[in-house]
């Protein structure tokens, strides 16, 4: 049996058995919560797996104490306009111990820039908004490659990577024919 449903000023006939629409969960919150867990706990767990590091003689040991995340230099909008990545510096506080002399030095070491998630659950990489950052993004430019085929012939290729947009690839087969791929 049909029943009338109102959506603002629009009335529609609905033939569903359920009279009230199902409330949709906030799907972006799942991504944001996962990334926040990584920043608060996952990164620490990964660093604790790597540290402490010892030199080959066993005299020096580098231990992880803590890490800090700085503030981003630019806003999300500025990063989009300037073709930059929305990121913040990651610094580690480490302790270097000389086991022979007993000397201990603590310092803060800059590790690199960490991509930050926007309020929309996306990342800004080189000005482009991305949902998932699954790999390191190669810098724009031209990359040349060569490889040997089964007959031992050298096959050449090139990849053109723009600041924004699709990659353009050139490949050569064993007959010398050049193919393009976008």
OpenMM code with the backbone's topology and positions (N, CA, C; nanometers):
from openmm import Vec3, app, unit

residues = "UNK UNK UNK UNK UNK UNK UNK UNK UNK UNK UNK UNK UNK UNK UNK UNK UNK UNK UNK UNK UNK UNK UNK UNK UNK UNK UNK UNK UNK UNK UNK UNK UNK UNK UNK UNK UNK UNK UNK UNK UNK UNK UNK UNK UNK UNK UNK UNK UNK UNK UNK UNK UNK UNK UNK UNK UNK UNK UNK UNK UNK UNK UNK UNK UNK UNK UNK UNK UNK UNK UNK UNK UNK UNK UNK UNK UNK UNK UNK UNK UNK UNK UNK UNK UNK UNK UNK UNK UNK UNK UNK UNK UNK UNK UNK UNK UNK UNK UNK UNK UNK UNK UNK UNK UNK UNK UNK UNK UNK UNK UNK UNK UNK UNK UNK UNK UNK UNK UNK UNK UNK UNK UNK UNK UNK UNK UNK UNK UNK UNK UNK UNK UNK UNK UNK UNK UNK UNK UNK UNK UNK UNK UNK UNK UNK UNK UNK UNK UNK UNK UNK UNK UNK UNK UNK UNK UNK UNK UNK UNK UNK UNK UNK UNK UNK UNK UNK UNK UNK UNK UNK UNK UNK UNK UNK UNK UNK UNK UNK UNK UNK UNK".split()
positions = [
    Vec3(0.0847, -0.1173, 0.0000),
    Vec3(0.0000, 0.0000, 0.0000),
    Vec3(0.0896, 0.1241, 0.0000),
    Vec3(0.0588, 0.2174, -0.0829),
    Vec3(0.1388, 0.3393, -0.0950),
    Vec3(0.1046, 0.4371, 0.0165),
    Vec3(0.2056, 0.5116, 0.0586),
    Vec3(0.1837, 0.6191, 0.1541),
    Vec3(0.2597, 0.7431, 0.1067),
    Vec3(0.2154, 0.8594, 0.1507),
    Vec3(0.2738, 0.9861, 0.1057),
    Vec3(0.3880, 1.0249, 0.1990),
    Vec3(0.5009, 1.0633, 0.1373),
    Vec3(0.6160, 1.1144, 0.2129),
    Vec3(0.6450, 1.2550, 0.1656),
    Vec3(0.6838, 1.3401, 0.2574),
    Vec3(0.7164, 1.4787, 0.2242),
    Vec3(0.8673, 1.4995, 0.2347),
    Vec3(0.9240, 1.5629, 0.1341),
    Vec3(1.0638, 1.6034, 0.1313),
    Vec3(1.0643, 1.7530, 0.1041),
    Vec3(1.0647, 1.8332, 0.2090),
    Vec3(1.0517, 1.9779, 0.1919),
    Vec3(0.9112, 2.0075, 0.1441),
    Vec3(0.9005, 2.0726, 0.0274),
    Vec3(0.7688, 2.1042, -0.0290),
    Vec3(0.7195, 1.9971, -0.1258),
    Vec3(0.8013, 1.8954, -0.1491),
    Vec3(0.7672, 1.7920, -0.2468),
    Vec3(0.7002, 1.6742, -0.1763),
    Vec3(0.5886, 1.6287, -0.2344),
    Vec3(0.5205, 1.5096, -0.1838),
    Vec3(0.5440, 1.3959, -0.2821),
    Vec3(0.5758, 1.2778, -0.2281),
    Vec3(0.5999, 1.1613, -0.3135),
    Vec3(0.5255, 1.0409, -0.2576),
    Vec3(0.4855, 0.9540, -0.3481),
    Vec3(0.4250, 0.8279, -0.3067),
    Vec3(0.5360, 0.7270, -0.2831),
    Vec3(0.5320, 0.6612, -0.1693),
    Vec3(0.6315, 0.5602, -0.1369),
    Vec3(0.5605, 0.4267, -0.1198),
    Vec3(0.6183, 0.3240, -0.1806),
    Vec3(0.5606, 0.1901, -0.1724),
    Vec3(0.6405, 0.1002, -0.0778),
    Vec3(0.7269, 0.1594, -0.0002),
    Vec3(0.8099, 0.0806, 0.0908),
    Vec3(0.7303, 0.0391, 0.2136),
    Vec3(0.7755, -0.0693, 0.2759),
    Vec3(0.7108, -0.1161, 0.3980),
    Vec3(0.7527, -0.0322, 0.5180),
    Vec3(0.8755, 0.0199, 0.5112),
    Vec3(0.9265, 0.1019, 0.6213),
    Vec3(0.8830, 0.2457, 0.5965),
    Vec3(0.8120, 0.3021, 0.6928),
    Vec3(0.7574, 0.4356, 0.6736),
    Vec3(0.8616, 0.5454, 0.6968),
    Vec3(0.9567, 0.5237, 0.7869),
    Vec3(1.0573, 0.6260, 0.8159),
    Vec3(1.1881, 0.5901, 0.7465),
    Vec3(1.2530, 0.6885, 0.6857),
    Vec3(1.3821, 0.6593, 0.6207),
    Vec3(1.4885, 0.6226, 0.7244),
    Vec3(1.5809, 0.5393, 0.6818),
    Vec3(1.6894, 0.4969, 0.7706),
    Vec3(1.7903, 0.6103, 0.7829),
    Vec3(1.8315, 0.6373, 0.9038),
    Vec3(1.9310, 0.7417, 0.9286),
    Vec3(2.0678, 0.6932, 0.8811),
    Vec3(2.1313, 0.7695, 0.7934),
    Vec3(2.2630, 0.7324, 0.7425),
    Vec3(2.3713, 0.7686, 0.8437),
    Vec3(2.4663, 0.6788, 0.8652),
    Vec3(2.5763, 0.7122, 0.9566),
    Vec3(2.6723, 0.8101, 0.8892),
    Vec3(2.7510, 0.8787, 0.9690),
    Vec3(2.8513, 0.9711, 0.9167),
    Vec3(2.9717, 0.8888, 0.8719),
    Vec3(2.9790, 0.8591, 0.7421),
    Vec3(3.0842, 0.7725, 0.6897),
    Vec3(3.2210, 0.8401, 0.6927),
    Vec3(3.2246, 0.9702, 0.6838),
    Vec3(3.3521, 1.0424, 0.6896),
    Vec3(3.4138, 1.0294, 0.8289),
    Vec3(3.3294, 1.0203, 0.9310),
    Vec3(3.3804, 1.0113, 1.0679),
    Vec3(3.4641, 0.8854, 1.0885),
    Vec3(3.4317, 0.7782, 1.0174),
    Vec3(3.5105, 0.6550, 1.0272),
    Vec3(3.6533, 0.6816, 0.9809),
    Vec3(3.6679, 0.7504, 0.8664),
    Vec3(3.8004, 0.7832, 0.8144),
    Vec3(3.8752, 0.8761, 0.9091),
    Vec3(3.8050, 0.9778, 0.9585),
    Vec3(3.8699, 1.0751, 1.0468),
    Vec3(3.9137, 1.0102, 1.1779),
    Vec3(3.8306, 0.9235, 1.2323),
    Vec3(3.8653, 0.8545, 1.3574),
    Vec3(3.9853, 0.7631, 1.3379),
    Vec3(3.9892, 0.6939, 1.2247),
    Vec3(4.1007, 0.6046, 1.1956),
    Vec3(4.2312, 0.6825, 1.1837),
    Vec3(4.2266, 0.7952, 1.1141),
    Vec3(4.3479, 0.8760, 1.0974),
    Vec3(4.3911, 0.9360, 1.2307),
    Vec3(4.2954, 0.9787, 1.3116),
    Vec3(4.3278, 1.0342, 1.4439),
    Vec3(4.3924, 0.9270, 1.5323),
    Vec3(4.3428, 0.8033, 1.5238),
    Vec3(4.4041, 0.6939, 1.5995),
    Vec3(4.5482, 0.6732, 1.5535),
    Vec3(4.5710, 0.6788, 1.4214),
    Vec3(4.7069, 0.6642, 1.3691),
    Vec3(4.7988, 0.7719, 1.4253),
    Vec3(4.7514, 0.8968, 1.4264),
    Vec3(4.8357, 1.0060, 1.4762),
    Vec3(4.8647, 0.9922, 1.6255),
    Vec3(4.7666, 0.9467, 1.7013),
    Vec3(4.7832, 0.9386, 1.8468),
    Vec3(4.8510, 0.8094, 1.8927),
    Vec3(4.8214, 0.6971, 1.8279),
    Vec3(4.8705, 0.5680, 1.8764),
    Vec3(4.9520, 0.4898, 1.7734),
    Vec3(4.9025, 0.4815, 1.6507),
    Vec3(4.9660, 0.3988, 1.5481),
    Vec3(5.1069, 0.4417, 1.5140),
    Vec3(5.1295, 0.5715, 1.5042),
    Vec3(5.2630, 0.6221, 1.4736),
    Vec3(5.3605, 0.5861, 1.5850),
    Vec3(5.3154, 0.5991, 1.7086),
    Vec3(5.3997, 0.5631, 1.8238),
    Vec3(5.4337, 0.4136, 1.8212),
    Vec3(5.3349, 0.3306, 1.7895),
    Vec3(5.3592, 0.1861, 1.7819),
    Vec3(5.4611, 0.1530, 1.6736),
    Vec3(5.4492, 0.2176, 1.5581),
    Vec3(5.5438, 0.1929, 1.4484),
    Vec3(5.6853, 0.2363, 1.4871),
    Vec3(5.6974, 0.3497, 1.5528),
    Vec3(5.8295, 0.3982, 1.5947),
    Vec3(5.8894, 0.3082, 1.7027),
    Vec3(5.8059, 0.2577, 1.7920),
    Vec3(5.8558, 0.1674, 1.8965),
    Vec3(5.9049, 0.0347, 1.8393),
    Vec3(5.8528, -0.0049, 1.7223),
    Vec3(5.9019, -0.1271, 1.6576),
    Vec3(6.0420, -0.1074, 1.6007),
    Vec3(6.0745, 0.0139, 1.5581),
    Vec3(6.2035, 0.0429, 1.4956),
    Vec3(6.3111, 0.0725, 1.6002),
    Vec3(6.2757, 0.1461, 1.7019),
    Vec3(6.3718, 0.1871, 1.8049),
    Vec3(6.3756, 0.0860, 1.9178),
    Vec3(6.4856, 0.0739, 1.9906),
    Vec3(6.6123, 0.1467, 1.9788),
    Vec3(6.6981, 0.0927, 1.8642),
    Vec3(6.7827, 0.1810, 1.8121),
    Vec3(6.8754, 0.1469, 1.7043),
    Vec3(7.0165, 0.1492, 1.7614),
    Vec3(7.0941, 0.0446, 1.7322),
    Vec3(7.2329, 0.0385, 1.7794),
    Vec3(7.3271, 0.0394, 1.6607),
    Vec3(7.4470, 0.0982, 1.6823),
    Vec3(7.5472, 0.0923, 1.5763),
    Vec3(7.6064, -0.0482, 1.5725),
    Vec3(7.6859, -0.0765, 1.4694),
    Vec3(7.7366, -0.2130, 1.4511),
    Vec3(7.8327, -0.2561, 1.5613),
    Vec3(7.8933, -0.1617, 1.6347),
    Vec3(7.9838, -0.1985, 1.7445),
    Vec3(7.9077, -0.2232, 1.8742),
    Vec3(7.7841, -0.1729, 1.8823),
    Vec3(7.7059, -0.1880, 2.0044),
    Vec3(7.7352, -0.0813, 2.1080),
    Vec3(7.8205, 0.0165, 2.0750),
    Vec3(7.8563, 0.1221, 2.1707),
    Vec3(7.7540, 0.2351, 2.1754),
    Vec3(7.6902, 0.2645, 2.0639),
    Vec3(7.5943, 0.3747, 2.0578),
    Vec3(7.4533, 0.3199, 2.0397),
    Vec3(7.3597, 0.3821, 2.1105),
    Vec3(7.2198, 0.3419, 2.1000),
    Vec3(7.1336, 0.4662, 2.0864),
    Vec3(7.0474, 0.4666, 1.9855),
    Vec3(6.9539, 0.5765, 1.9627),
    Vec3(6.8155, 0.5289, 2.0045),
    Vec3(6.7572, 0.5969, 2.1030),
    Vec3(6.6269, 0.5574, 2.1576),
    Vec3(6.5223, 0.6635, 2.1272),
    Vec3(6.4022, 0.6185, 2.1000),
    Vec3(6.2882, 0.7071, 2.0753),
    Vec3(6.2244, 0.7427, 2.2087),
    Vec3(6.2020, 0.8729, 2.2312),
    Vec3(6.1380, 0.9177, 2.3544),
    Vec3(5.9936, 0.9597, 2.3277),
    Vec3(5.9773, 1.0516, 2.2329),
    Vec3(5.8447, 1.1052, 2.2043),
    Vec3(5.8448, 1.1673, 2.0648),
    Vec3(5.7294, 1.2044, 2.0166),
    Vec3(5.7210, 1.2770, 1.8900),
    Vec3(5.6216, 1.3906, 1.9047),
    Vec3(5.6389, 1.4905, 1.8192),
    Vec3(5.5462, 1.6030, 1.8187),
    Vec3(5.5140, 1.6397, 1.6747),
    Vec3(5.3956, 1.6902, 1.6577),
    Vec3(5.3499, 1.7329, 1.5261),
    Vec3(5.3299, 1.8829, 1.5327),
    Vec3(5.3934, 1.9547, 1.4407),
    Vec3(5.3800, 2.0996, 1.4370),
    Vec3(5.2507, 2.1419, 1.3698),
    Vec3(5.2353, 2.2713, 1.3566),
    Vec3(5.1185, 2.3271, 1.2892),
    Vec3(5.1461, 2.3386, 1.1391),
    Vec3(5.0441, 2.3239, 1.0561),
    Vec3(5.0656, 2.3405, 0.9116),
    Vec3(5.1011, 2.4852, 0.8787),
    Vec3(5.1882, 2.5030, 0.7779),
    Vec3(5.2287, 2.6378, 0.7372),
    Vec3(5.1151, 2.7120, 0.6688),
    Vec3(5.0350, 2.6394, 0.5905),
    Vec3(4.9307, 2.7020, 0.5099),
    Vec3(4.7964, 2.6366, 0.5375),
    Vec3(4.6898, 2.7114, 0.5129),
    Vec3(4.5547, 2.6582, 0.5299),
    Vec3(4.5211, 2.5647, 0.4137),
    Vec3(4.4105, 2.4941, 0.4264),
    Vec3(4.3657, 2.4028, 0.3216),
    Vec3(4.3439, 2.4794, 0.1910),
    Vec3(4.2780, 2.5940, 0.1990),
    Vec3(4.2500, 2.6742, 0.0792),
    Vec3(4.3789, 2.7234, 0.0141),
    Vec3(4.4747, 2.7707, 0.0954),
    Vec3(4.6034, 2.8164, 0.0412),
    Vec3(4.6763, 2.7027, -0.0298),
    Vec3(4.6723, 2.5834, 0.0275),
    Vec3(4.7399, 2.4682, -0.0340),
    Vec3(4.6784, 2.4347, -0.1693),
    Vec3(4.5468, 2.4431, -0.1802),
    Vec3(4.4811, 2.4158, -0.3083),
    Vec3(4.5192, 2.5209, -0.4122),
    Vec3(4.5210, 2.6475, -0.3707),
    Vec3(4.5507, 2.7566, -0.4641),
    Vec3(4.6965, 2.7565, -0.5084),
    Vec3(4.7874, 2.7170, -0.4202),
    Vec3(4.9315, 2.7229, -0.4489),
    Vec3(4.9894, 2.5891, -0.4950),
    Vec3(4.9048, 2.4898, -0.5194),
    Vec3(4.9498, 2.3555, -0.5591),
    Vec3(5.0480, 2.2975, -0.4583),
    Vec3(5.0141, 2.3102, -0.3306),
    Vec3(5.0992, 2.2591, -0.2232),
    Vec3(5.0254, 2.1478, -0.1497),
    Vec3(5.0980, 2.0792, -0.0632),
    Vec3(5.0386, 1.9729, 0.0183),
    Vec3(5.0023, 2.0279, 0.1555),
    Vec3(4.8868, 1.9853, 0.2060),
    Vec3(4.8442, 2.0236, 0.3403),
    Vec3(4.9117, 1.9273, 0.4368),
    Vec3(5.0123, 1.9775, 0.5076),
    Vec3(5.0967, 1.8914, 0.5896),
    Vec3(5.1534, 1.9690, 0.7073),
    Vec3(5.2068, 1.8949, 0.8018),
    Vec3(5.2678, 1.9543, 0.9206),
    Vec3(5.3983, 1.8814, 0.9496),
    Vec3(5.4954, 1.9520, 1.0071),
    Vec3(5.6237, 1.8873, 1.0371),
    Vec3(5.6105, 1.7841, 1.1492),
    Vec3(5.6830, 1.6737, 1.1335),
    Vec3(5.6890, 1.5686, 1.2351),
    Vec3(5.8291, 1.5691, 1.2942),
    Vec3(5.8370, 1.5845, 1.4258),
    Vec3(5.9667, 1.5877, 1.4932),
    Vec3(5.9713, 1.4782, 1.5990),
    Vec3(6.0860, 1.4114, 1.6076),
    Vec3(6.1066, 1.3076, 1.7082),
    Vec3(6.2012, 1.3583, 1.8146),
    Vec3(6.1709, 1.3263, 1.9386),
    Vec3(6.2647, 1.3513, 2.0477),
    Vec3(6.3365, 1.2187, 2.0709),
    Vec3(6.4688, 1.2202, 2.0529),
    Vec3(6.5478, 1.0977, 2.0636),
    Vec3(6.6610, 1.1158, 2.1639),
    Vec3(6.7104, 1.0025, 2.2111),
    Vec3(6.8216, 1.0021, 2.3071),
    Vec3(6.9335, 0.9157, 2.2503),
    Vec3(7.0534, 0.9738, 2.2415),
    Vec3(7.1719, 0.9016, 2.1965),
    Vec3(7.2550, 0.8681, 2.3194),
    Vec3(7.2794, 0.7404, 2.3407),
    Vec3(7.3550, 0.6948, 2.4574),
    Vec3(7.4850, 0.6312, 2.4115),
    Vec3(7.5962, 0.6818, 2.4662),
    Vec3(7.7279, 0.6221, 2.4433),
    Vec3(7.7520, 0.5273, 2.5601),
    Vec3(7.7449, 0.3973, 2.5350),
    Vec3(7.7558, 0.2986, 2.6426),
    Vec3(7.8964, 0.2909, 2.6999),
    Vec3(7.9968, 0.3297, 2.6204),
    Vec3(8.1350, 0.3257, 2.6681),
    Vec3(8.1613, 0.4353, 2.7702),
    Vec3(8.1252, 0.5594, 2.7341),
    Vec3(8.1540, 0.6727, 2.8222),
    Vec3(8.0375, 0.7055, 2.9147),
    Vec3(7.9187, 0.6539, 2.8849),
    Vec3(7.8013, 0.6838, 2.9661),
    Vec3(7.7371, 0.8175, 2.9312),
    Vec3(7.7879, 0.8837, 2.8277),
    Vec3(7.7354, 1.0139, 2.7873),
    Vec3(7.5985, 0.9964, 2.7210),
    Vec3(7.5057, 1.0860, 2.7559),
    Vec3(7.3701, 1.0826, 2.7018),
    Vec3(7.3374, 1.2193, 2.6421),
    Vec3(7.2890, 1.2184, 2.5178),
    Vec3(7.2467, 1.3421, 2.4518),
    Vec3(7.1035, 1.3244, 2.4043),
    Vec3(7.0202, 1.4237, 2.4352),
    Vec3(6.8825, 1.4240, 2.3868),
    Vec3(6.8664, 1.5388, 2.2887),
    Vec3(6.7948, 1.5135, 2.1816),
    Vec3(6.7700, 1.6201, 2.0844),
    Vec3(6.6399, 1.5936, 2.0100),
    Vec3(6.5924, 1.6995, 1.9436),
    Vec3(6.4720, 1.6894, 1.8628),
    Vec3(6.5152, 1.6841, 1.7172),
    Vec3(6.4653, 1.5846, 1.6433),
    Vec3(6.5065, 1.5609, 1.5054),
    Vec3(6.3852, 1.5774, 1.4139),
    Vec3(6.4012, 1.6591, 1.3090),
    Vec3(6.2962, 1.6770, 1.2085),
    Vec3(6.2940, 1.5535, 1.1194),
    Vec3(6.1789, 1.4859, 1.1109),
    Vec3(6.1679, 1.3629, 1.0323),
    Vec3(6.1077, 1.3852, 0.8939),
    Vec3(6.0316, 1.4890, 0.8774),
    Vec3(5.9665, 1.5147, 0.7492),
    Vec3(5.8295, 1.5751, 0.7725),
    Vec3(5.7559, 1.5938, 0.6641),
    Vec3(5.6217, 1.6500, 0.6736),
    Vec3(5.5182, 1.5389, 0.6637),
    Vec3(5.4200, 1.5454, 0.7501),
    Vec3(5.3144, 1.4455, 0.7600),
    Vec3(5.1869, 1.5014, 0.6964),
    Vec3(5.1285, 1.4335, 0.5977),
    Vec3(5.0030, 1.4829, 0.5386),
    Vec3(4.8934, 1.4883, 0.6451),
    Vec3(4.8141, 1.5943, 0.6419),
    Vec3(4.7051, 1.6101, 0.7374),
    Vec3(4.5714, 1.5902, 0.6674),
    Vec3(4.4773, 1.5329, 0.7401),
    Vec3(4.3437, 1.5112, 0.6858),
    Vec3(4.2608, 1.6373, 0.7069),
    Vec3(4.1845, 1.6749, 0.6057),
    Vec3(4.0968, 1.7913, 0.6162),
    Vec3(3.9694, 1.7530, 0.6914),
    Vec3(3.8853, 1.8524, 0.7182),
    Vec3(3.7576, 1.8252, 0.7851),
    Vec3(3.6650, 1.7393, 0.6992),
    Vec3(3.6897, 1.7371, 0.5680),
    Vec3(3.6087, 1.6557, 0.4768),
    Vec3(3.6567, 1.5117, 0.4681),
    Vec3(3.7644, 1.4769, 0.5402),
    Vec3(3.8187, 1.3411, 0.5351),
    Vec3(3.9077, 1.3176, 0.4150),
    Vec3(3.9612, 1.4246, 0.3563),
    Vec3(4.0477, 1.4134, 0.2392),
    Vec3(4.1866, 1.4670, 0.2715),
    Vec3(4.2791, 1.4450, 0.1793),
    Vec3(4.4143, 1.4987, 0.1895),
    Vec3(4.4367, 1.5920, 0.0716),
    Vec3(4.5199, 1.6939, 0.0897),
    Vec3(4.5574, 1.7832, -0.0198),
    Vec3(4.7026, 1.7519, -0.0529),
    Vec3(4.7269, 1.6942, -0.1709),
    Vec3(4.8613, 1.6582, -0.2160),
    Vec3(4.8895, 1.7351, -0.3444),
    Vec3(4.9919, 1.8190, -0.3419),
    Vec3(5.0282, 1.9037, -0.4569),
    Vec3(4.9072, 1.9788, -0.5120),
    Vec3(4.8227, 2.0291, -0.4231),
    Vec3(4.7075, 2.1091, -0.4620),
    Vec3(4.5850, 2.0302, -0.5014),
    Vec3(4.5979, 1.8993, -0.5151),
    Vec3(4.4847, 1.8147, -0.5556),
    Vec3(4.4258, 1.7458, -0.4329),
    Vec3(4.2932, 1.7484, -0.4239),
    Vec3(4.2256, 1.6845, -0.3112),
    Vec3(4.2118, 1.5359, -0.3398),
    Vec3(4.2601, 1.4544, -0.2476),
    Vec3(4.2574, 1.3089, -0.2654),
    Vec3(4.1869, 1.2452, -0.1463),
    Vec3(4.1135, 1.1379, -0.1750),
    Vec3(4.0421, 1.0678, -0.0686),
    Vec3(4.1381, 0.9793, 0.0087),
    Vec3(4.2196, 0.9018, -0.0626),
    Vec3(4.3147, 0.8110, 0.0006),
    Vec3(4.4516, 0.8352, -0.0600),
    Vec3(4.5509, 0.8443, 0.0248),
    Vec3(4.6879, 0.8563, -0.0229),
    Vec3(4.7483, 0.7177, -0.0093),
    Vec3(4.7475, 0.6421, -0.1198),
    Vec3(4.7886, 0.5028, -0.1137),
    Vec3(4.9362, 0.4829, -0.1432),
    Vec3(5.0013, 0.5841, -0.1948),
    Vec3(5.1423, 0.5706, -0.2276),
    Vec3(5.2058, 0.7079, -0.2282),
    Vec3(5.3374, 0.7083, -0.2299),
    Vec3(5.4067, 0.8348, -0.2431),
    Vec3(5.3798, 0.8904, -0.3819),
    Vec3(5.3578, 1.0179, -0.3907),
    Vec3(5.3308, 1.0810, -0.5184),
    Vec3(5.4626, 1.1277, -0.5776),
    Vec3(5.4911, 1.0826, -0.7002),
    Vec3(5.6154, 1.1239, -0.7655),
    Vec3(5.6096, 1.2719, -0.7979),
    Vec3(5.7243, 1.3355, -0.7945),
    Vec3(5.7327, 1.4766, -0.8295),
    Vec3(5.7048, 1.4941, -0.9779),
    Vec3(5.6448, 1.6074, -1.0150),
    Vec3(5.6198, 1.6325, -1.1565),
    Vec3(5.7503, 1.6359, -1.2354),
    Vec3(5.7452, 1.5905, -1.3592),
    Vec3(5.8631, 1.5897, -1.4452),
    Vec3(5.8565, 1.4744, -1.5433),
    Vec3(5.9706, 1.4449, -1.6051),
    Vec3(5.9811, 1.3355, -1.7016),
    Vec3(6.0717, 1.2282, -1.6432),
    Vec3(6.0268, 1.1037, -1.6454),
    Vec3(6.1036, 0.9909, -1.5937),
    Vec3(6.1300, 0.8936, -1.7087),
    Vec3(6.2561, 0.8636, -1.7321),
    Vec3(6.2949, 0.7720, -1.8394),
    Vec3(6.3270, 0.6355, -1.7800),
    Vec3(6.2989, 0.5298, -1.8568),
    Vec3(6.3276, 0.3947, -1.8093),
    Vec3(6.3756, 0.3092, -1.9257),
    Vec3(6.4442, 0.2017, -1.8909),
    Vec3(6.4832, 0.1035, -1.9913),
    Vec3(6.4786, -0.0345, -1.9273),
    Vec3(6.4497, -0.1352, -2.0107),
    Vec3(6.4459, -0.2731, -1.9618),
    Vec3(6.4792, -0.3649, -2.0782),
    Vec3(6.5162, -0.4862, -2.0456),
    Vec3(6.5497, -0.5854, -2.1480),
    Vec3(6.4298, -0.6759, -2.1724),
    Vec3(6.4026, -0.7054, -2.3008),
    Vec3(6.2984, -0.8029, -2.3302),
    Vec3(6.3604, -0.9426, -2.3312),
    Vec3(6.2820, -1.0446, -2.3630),
    Vec3(6.3311, -1.1827, -2.3587),
    Vec3(6.4428, -1.2085, -2.4591),
    Vec3(6.4469, -1.1321, -2.5688),
    Vec3(6.5514, -1.1490, -2.6708),
    Vec3(6.6776, -1.0703, -2.6367),
    Vec3(6.6746, -0.9933, -2.5284),
    Vec3(6.7914, -0.9149, -2.4898),
    Vec3(6.7946, -0.7757, -2.5499),
    Vec3(6.6884, -0.7340, -2.6187),
    Vec3(6.6807, -0.5992, -2.6750),
    Vec3(6.6451, -0.4994, -2.5656),
    Vec3(6.7020, -0.3802, -2.5740),
    Vec3(6.6710, -0.2752, -2.4770),
    Vec3(6.5432, -0.2047, -2.5214),
    Vec3(6.4457, -0.1997, -2.4311),
    Vec3(6.3194, -0.1305, -2.4571),
    Vec3(6.3157, -0.0048, -2.3714),
    Vec3(6.2893, 0.1089, -2.4347),
    Vec3(6.2898, 0.2367, -2.3644),
    Vec3(6.1475, 0.2830, -2.3375),
    Vec3(6.1345, 0.3649, -2.2338),
    Vec3(6.0049, 0.4219, -2.1997),
    Vec3(6.0230, 0.5555, -2.1310),
    Vec3(5.9161, 0.6315, -2.1265),
    Vec3(5.9174, 0.7609, -2.0580),
    Vec3(5.7810, 0.7835, -1.9952),
    Vec3(5.7803, 0.8485, -1.8799),
    Vec3(5.6567, 0.8843, -1.8117),
    Vec3(5.6597, 1.0338, -1.7850),
    Vec3(5.5586, 1.1056, -1.8325),
    Vec3(5.5463, 1.2489, -1.8092),
    Vec3(5.4437, 1.2688, -1.6991),
    Vec3(5.4861, 1.3307, -1.5886),
    Vec3(5.3979, 1.3514, -1.4743),
    Vec3(5.3734, 1.5014, -1.4584),
    Vec3(5.2492, 1.5470, -1.4818),
    Vec3(5.2191, 1.6896, -1.4676),
    Vec3(5.1947, 1.7270, -1.3215),
    Vec3(5.1883, 1.8569, -1.2943),
    Vec3(5.1536, 1.9034, -1.1601),
    Vec3(5.0155, 1.8540, -1.1206),
    Vec3(4.9259, 1.8513, -1.2162),
    Vec3(4.7891, 1.8102, -1.1907),
    Vec3(4.7376, 1.7386, -1.3141),
    Vec3(4.6673, 1.6311, -1.2957),
    Vec3(4.6091, 1.5608, -1.4095),
    Vec3(4.6681, 1.4228, -1.4297),
    Vec3(4.6351, 1.3648, -1.5443),
    Vec3(4.6732, 1.2267, -1.5741),
    Vec3(4.8186, 1.2164, -1.6190),
    Vec3(4.8798, 1.1033, -1.5881),
    Vec3(5.0160, 1.0748, -1.6334),
    Vec3(5.0112, 1.0338, -1.7801),
    Vec3(5.1188, 1.0600, -1.8516),
    Vec3(5.1305, 1.0253, -1.9930),
    Vec3(5.2514, 0.9344, -2.0068),
    Vec3(5.2307, 0.8115, -2.0557),
    Vec3(5.3400, 0.7150, -2.0664),
    Vec3(5.3679, 0.6807, -2.2118),
    Vec3(5.4957, 0.6681, -2.2445),
    Vec3(5.5410, 0.6224, -2.3759),
    Vec3(5.6186, 0.4934, -2.3548),
    Vec3(5.5864, 0.3888, -2.4317),
    Vec3(5.6561, 0.2608, -2.4208),
    Vec3(5.6911, 0.2105, -2.5596),
    Vec3(5.8007, 0.1376, -2.5680),
    Vec3(5.8436, 0.0809, -2.6949),
    Vec3(5.8395, -0.0714, -2.6829),
    Vec3(5.7897, -0.1386, -2.7871),
    Vec3(5.7908, -0.2847, -2.7840),
    Vec3(5.9123, -0.3373, -2.8602),
    Vec3(5.9260, -0.4687, -2.8661),
    Vec3(6.0454, -0.5294, -2.9268),
    Vec3(6.0546, -0.5043, -3.0773),
    Vec3(5.9426, -0.4689, -3.1425),
    Vec3(5.9448, -0.4385, -3.2860),
    Vec3(5.9787, -0.2917, -3.3121),
    Vec3(5.9979, -0.2135, -3.2059),
    Vec3(6.0308, -0.0722, -3.2218),
    Vec3(5.9098, 0.0184, -3.2309),
    Vec3(5.7898, -0.0361, -3.2102),
    Vec3(5.6672, 0.0435, -3.2151),
    Vec3(5.6499, 0.1144, -3.0810),
    Vec3(5.6186, 0.2436, -3.0877),
    Vec3(5.6002, 0.3228, -2.9658),
    Vec3(5.4509, 0.3328, -2.9362),
    Vec3(5.4147, 0.3026, -2.8109),
    Vec3(5.2766, 0.3091, -2.7650),
    Vec3(5.2640, 0.4198, -2.6617),
    Vec3(5.1461, 0.4802, -2.6564),
    Vec3(5.1199, 0.5809, -2.5532),
    Vec3(5.0055, 0.5321, -2.4655),
    Vec3(5.0094, 0.5784, -2.3423),
    Vec3(4.9046, 0.5431, -2.2465),
    Vec3(4.8804, 0.6650, -2.1580),
    Vec3(4.7550, 0.6957, -2.1350),
    Vec3(4.7204, 0.8092, -2.0480),
    Vec3(4.6503, 0.7551, -1.9260),
] * unit.nanometer
topology = app.Topology()
chain = topology.addChain("A")
for resn in residues:
    res = topology.addResidue(resn, chain)
    for name in ("N", "CA", "C"):
        topology.addAtom(name, app.Element.getBySymbol(name[0]), res)
